[in-house]
Structure formats: C-alpha cells, structure tokens
C-alpha cells in the first residue's frame, strides 16, 4: 500500500461547488435504456447502497435489508436479525461486505452464507467500505471520533487511532487511488 492520506472538509466544499455548476443537460440519458421496478415487483425501498459482484449480480442495501438482483428478480438475503444496511461492497474475491447501521457492525456474504465479520467495537453506522489493491477491506465507522477507521486483512481486524497518525475526528468516505493510496475524508462539518 502506498499510504493513507487524510482529506478534510475543504475537499467536500470544492466538490459541492463544482457539482452545482456542472448540471447535466436534459438529454444526458438519451440513448440509455431505463427500466423501473416497483415495490410490488419485489424491489426494495429506501436504498442506501448498490454494488455489483464479480458474478454480475447487483447487491442492494437499505432500510429493508440486503437484496440480490439478477436483472429480473429481487431476492431478499435473510439474516438472523432484521438488517438495516448502510453500505455494500463487492470484493474482487467474490465476497460481499455488508456495513450495517444501528451498531450492528459488518457482515460478509460468501459462498452462499451471510456471517458476522468479527469487527471489533462496532460503530453506530458504517459510512463507507473500500478494498485496496492487496485485497484488504477498509471501513469508515460513523458516530465516533476515535478508532473510526478499521481494516480487515489476512483474517484479522486492525483499528486506527491517534497513535496511528489518524486525527480524532469522524471518517466519512474512502477512495483507493490507482497508485494504491487510500484517501480518507475526515471531519465533515455538520450543517
């Protein structure tokens, strides 16, 4: 891994200002096929995150739980308890990482089974999940200012704090750059 870079509130402000000036034209989606699925067709409501696994399946997480979609049918993936999914990430090895809300931590769907990931000190909510070039899974954990960044690598979890050089502020978004650098948004201002 090339390194971890912390990005503060300034990046968020610059991105927001740029996005407001780059509005797409009304014809921006012309030429694309648009299909809608309704709740009565099995589609979940209040979606928080979508990812596509290596087998082509879409994984959809939200307030109603975790769903797998093959392009035709939505299948709810049942857990041992009601799931409120904040984030999903399809890893290159075929596993789907599921970040939960309400202090439930992380689950992993692998080889047809949904199981706990063993993440220590679950936070109020998982803000983001990213996979680095080495296959390590990085998790931004919301609702806390200490140990808000965690990594799962080689079968074990590691938490990062001020002793690791991470400021004691909430971690929000993660991005693994092409060179392997992990970019981390830290300390978002609350409006």
C-alpha positions as CSV (number, residue, x, y, z in Angstrom):
1,X,0.0,0.0,0.0
2,X,1.4,3.4,-1.0
3,X,0.0,5.2,2.0
4,X,-3.0,6.8,3.7
5,X,-3.9,10.4,3.0
6,X,-6.4,12.3,5.1
7,X,-8.6,14.9,3.4
8,X,-10.5,17.4,5.4
9,X,-13.6,19.5,4.8
10,X,-12.1,21.6,2.1
11,X,-12.3,18.8,-0.5
12,X,-16.1,18.4,0.3
13,X,-16.7,22.1,-0.3
14,X,-14.7,22.2,-3.6
15,X,-16.6,19.1,-4.9
16,X,-20.0,20.5,-3.9
17,X,-19.3,23.9,-5.6
18,X,-18.1,22.1,-8.8
19,X,-21.1,19.8,-8.9
20,X,-23.5,22.7,-8.7
21,X,-22.0,24.3,-11.8
22,X,-21.8,21.1,-13.9
23,X,-25.5,20.3,-14.3
24,X,-26.2,17.6,-16.9
25,X,-28.4,18.6,-19.9
26,X,-32.0,17.3,-20.1
27,X,-30.8,14.9,-22.8
28,X,-28.0,13.4,-20.8
29,X,-29.7,10.0,-20.5
30,X,-30.9,9.8,-24.1
31,X,-29.8,6.6,-25.7
32,X,-29.8,4.6,-22.5
33,X,-32.4,2.0,-21.7
34,X,-34.3,3.0,-18.5
35,X,-36.3,0.3,-16.6
36,X,-38.2,0.9,-13.4
37,X,-39.1,-1.7,-10.7
38,X,-41.8,-1.1,-8.2
39,X,-42.2,-2.3,-4.6
40,X,-44.9,-4.7,-5.8
41,X,-42.3,-6.3,-8.1
42,X,-40.1,-7.1,-5.1
43,X,-37.8,-4.0,-5.4
44,X,-36.6,-2.7,-2.0
45,X,-37.5,0.8,-0.8
46,X,-35.2,3.4,0.7
47,X,-31.9,2.2,-0.8
48,X,-28.6,3.3,0.7
49,X,-26.0,1.5,-1.4
50,X,-25.6,-0.6,-4.6
51,X,-22.7,-2.7,-5.8
52,X,-22.1,-5.4,-8.4
53,X,-20.3,-8.6,-7.6
54,X,-17.9,-10.4,-9.9
55,X,-20.7,-12.8,-11.0
56,X,-22.8,-9.9,-12.3
57,X,-25.3,-9.8,-9.5
58,X,-26.4,-6.4,-8.1
59,X,-26.4,-6.2,-4.3
60,X,-28.7,-3.6,-2.9
61,X,-28.7,-2.5,0.8
62,X,-31.1,-0.3,2.6
63,X,-33.6,0.1,5.4
64,X,-35.4,-3.1,4.3
65,X,-32.3,-5.2,4.4
66,X,-30.0,-6.8,1.8
67,X,-31.2,-7.8,-1.7
68,X,-29.6,-9.7,-4.5
69,X,-30.8,-8.8,-8.0
70,X,-30.1,-10.8,-11.2
71,X,-31.7,-8.3,-13.6
72,X,-35.1,-9.9,-13.4
73,X,-35.8,-11.0,-9.8
74,X,-35.1,-9.4,-6.4
75,X,-34.2,-11.9,-3.7
76,X,-34.0,-10.8,-0.1
77,X,-31.0,-12.2,1.8
78,X,-32.2,-13.1,5.2
79,X,-30.0,-12.7,8.3
80,X,-30.5,-13.9,11.8
81,X,-31.9,-10.5,12.7
82,X,-33.5,-7.5,10.9
83,X,-30.8,-5.8,8.8
84,X,-30.6,-2.1,8.2
85,X,-27.8,-1.9,5.5
86,X,-25.8,1.3,5.2
87,X,-23.2,0.2,2.7
88,X,-22.3,-2.7,0.5
89,X,-19.1,-3.6,-1.3
90,X,-18.4,-6.4,-3.7
91,X,-14.8,-7.6,-3.2
92,X,-12.7,-9.0,-6.0
93,X,-12.6,-12.4,-4.3
94,X,-16.4,-12.7,-4.7
95,X,-17.4,-11.9,-1.1
96,X,-19.9,-9.1,-0.5
97,X,-19.2,-6.9,2.6
98,X,-22.3,-5.5,4.3
99,X,-21.9,-2.5,6.6
100,X,-24.9,-2.1,8.9
101,X,-26.5,0.7,10.8
102,X,-27.7,0.7,14.5
103,X,-24.4,-0.5,15.9
104,X,-24.6,-3.9,14.2
105,X,-21.1,-3.8,12.6
106,X,-20.3,-5.7,9.4
107,X,-21.4,-9.0,7.8
108,X,-19.9,-10.9,4.9
109,X,-21.8,-12.8,2.3
110,X,-19.6,-15.5,0.9
111,X,-20.2,-19.0,-0.6
112,X,-24.0,-18.6,-0.1
113,X,-23.7,-17.7,3.6
114,X,-24.2,-14.4,5.4
115,X,-22.0,-14.4,8.5
116,X,-20.6,-11.9,11.0
117,X,-17.2,-10.4,10.1
118,X,-16.0,-10.2,13.7
119,X,-15.3,-6.5,13.5
120,X,-14.4,-5.2,17.0
121,X,-16.1,-2.2,18.5
122,X,-18.9,-1.7,16.0
123,X,-19.9,1.9,15.5
124,X,-23.3,3.5,15.1
125,X,-23.1,3.2,11.3
126,X,-20.7,2.1,8.6
127,X,-20.1,5.2,6.5
128,X,-18.1,3.6,3.7
129,X,-16.2,0.5,2.6
130,X,-13.3,0.2,0.2
131,X,-11.0,-2.6,-1.0
132,X,-7.3,-1.8,-1.6
133,X,-5.0,-3.3,-4.2
134,X,-3.9,-6.0,-1.8
135,X,-7.5,-7.1,-1.1
136,X,-7.7,-5.5,2.4
137,X,-11.1,-4.2,3.3
138,X,-11.2,-0.7,4.8
139,X,-14.2,0.6,6.8
140,X,-15.1,4.1,7.8
141,X,-17.1,3.9,11.0
142,X,-19.6,6.7,11.8
143,X,-20.7,8.1,15.1
144,X,-17.3,8.2,16.7
145,X,-14.2,10.2,16.6
146,X,-11.7,7.6,17.8
147,X,-10.9,4.4,16.0
148,X,-13.2,5.5,13.2
149,X,-11.1,3.7,10.6
150,X,-10.7,-0.1,10.5
151,X,-9.1,-2.6,8.2
152,X,-9.7,-6.3,7.6
153,X,-6.6,-8.0,6.2
154,X,-5.3,-11.6,6.3
155,X,-8.2,-12.8,8.5
156,X,-8.0,-10.1,11.2
157,X,-9.2,-6.6,12.1
158,X,-7.0,-3.6,12.8
159,X,-8.2,-0.3,14.2
160,X,-6.6,3.1,13.6
161,X,-6.5,6.0,16.0
162,X,-4.3,9.0,17.0
163,X,-1.4,6.6,17.8
164,X,-1.6,5.6,14.1
165,X,-1.5,9.2,13.0
166,X,-5.2,9.5,12.3
167,X,-6.8,12.6,13.7
168,X,-9.5,12.0,16.3
169,X,-12.3,13.0,14.0
170,X,-15.1,11.1,12.2
171,X,-14.1,9.3,9.0
172,X,-16.7,9.5,6.2
173,X,-15.5,8.5,2.7
174,X,-12.8,6.2,1.4
175,X,-11.2,6.0,-2.0
176,X,-8.3,3.8,-3.1
177,X,-6.4,5.5,-5.9
178,X,-4.8,3.8,-8.8
179,X,-1.4,4.0,-7.1
180,X,-2.7,2.3,-4.0
181,X,-3.1,5.4,-1.8
182,X,-6.1,5.3,0.5
183,X,-7.8,8.7,0.6
184,X,-9.9,9.4,3.7
185,X,-12.3,12.2,4.2
186,X,-12.1,13.3,7.8
187,X,-14.0,15.8,10.0
188,X,-17.0,16.7,7.9
189,X,-18.7,19.9,9.3
190,X,-22.3,19.3,10.4
191,X,-24.9,21.7,8.9
